[in-house]
Amino acid sequence: MITSQKIKNNNWDLLTQQIEYTINKSPYYKRLFKRKNIDITSFEYKDFLKFPLTQKKDLAQYNDDFIAVEKHEIIEYVTTSGTLGNPVTFALNEEDLQRLALNEQKSFNLAGVTKNDIVQLTTTLDKRFIAGLAYFLGLRKIGAGLIRVGAGAPALQWDSIQRFKPTYLVAVPSFLVKLVLYAQENQIDFKNSSIKGVICIGEALRDENHELNSLGKKINSLWDVELFSTYASTEMCTAFTECPQHQGLHIPEDLIYTEILNEEGKEVEIGEVGELVVTTLGVKTMPLLRYATGDLVKKLGQTCSCEQARQLISSVLGRKQQLIKYKGTSVYPQQIINVLATLENLPEYQIQVALNEMETDELTVVIPLEVSENLEQSIKEILKGTLRVTPLIKRLALTELKSRIFPEGSRKPVRFLDLRKH
Ligand SMILES: [Zn+2]
């Protein structure tokens, strides 16, 4: 039951303005609403809840029809990361870039970044990537110092840290492990560096209860820096970030309207997991109405003790498509990754799921040829003990395995490979 108070809190005015704009300007939505015979001259919240969901495949199939501005207005073209399927084009105009800057300013502010800070970007600004641009614009808006080192290059990262004394990094969590290893090998006093916090992207740091997961714990056991998890995507043009209370991700309610839906398309209860469905607010070039992200999050519900957030969500627990049905239990790839990351001696691994002859999910963990029989046994035991799954084990030479996990041009490590056909 949605109360009027909840709608008020969730910026009903912004939402209705955005719906009207979108249906008038976006060829895709104009056509869709006409075909479905949806009248928006007067509508209430209950009508909004009946609007059809927009799926990722709609965005891919009718990509250009989502553009709601004149072509000459567009100033940025980016693509989605293409983790599942082909990357999709996304375009932004001046207002969208200003909105993106505001969004990222809010995200950095939430994590405690001010104009007195210096932030080092260890992520790429190019390669058709929106996030690097968003960080750049957000930090410019804050007026903080900014060092654009880009992806990789641990030597240049440490040189920059020692030279410019940044207070924060923006980084992919697993890259932090590499940075520490590089520092250890090269006698760099990383423990006394200027870095006090890291804004993390691309990989999960926290579990469904918002506790640090094994990767988060591993980083903190090596390096005592405050880790902030964030969640964002090209399509949403919006970042969900945690504040220093670390109780969950805040929803920026003036920039995005969120729903968390179960299999039946109904809003989940607090403590339940569902698919995040978003309506972007204030987006002009490619506005999305009830866009099904495919990302599964848990509705944490409690208001944050910082009192800035009315509702919190967990980090992404997995992709809806990636759910593995294993002998009656449901497992997300991230849960397996969380478990395997605790094994100190396992240098690399990849999880694969395929359909077997029975048309059910078959789980394989690919490990390096070089690891011991004992470790193979431990992998089976720990997965059986924690998640009640017994995977097949396949071995590959470490160099070959690495080239599959870090393929050319991939923005993040491919720890999970889905060989099922959807
Ligand atoms: Zn908070």
Boltz pocket constraint, residues with backbone or C-beta under 6 A from the ligand:
constraints:
  - pocket:
      binder: B
      contacts: [[A, 242], [A, 243], [A, 244], [A, 245], [A, 246], [A, 248], [A, 250], [A, 304], [A, 305], [A, 306], [A, 307], [A, 308], [A, 309]]
      max_distance: 6.0
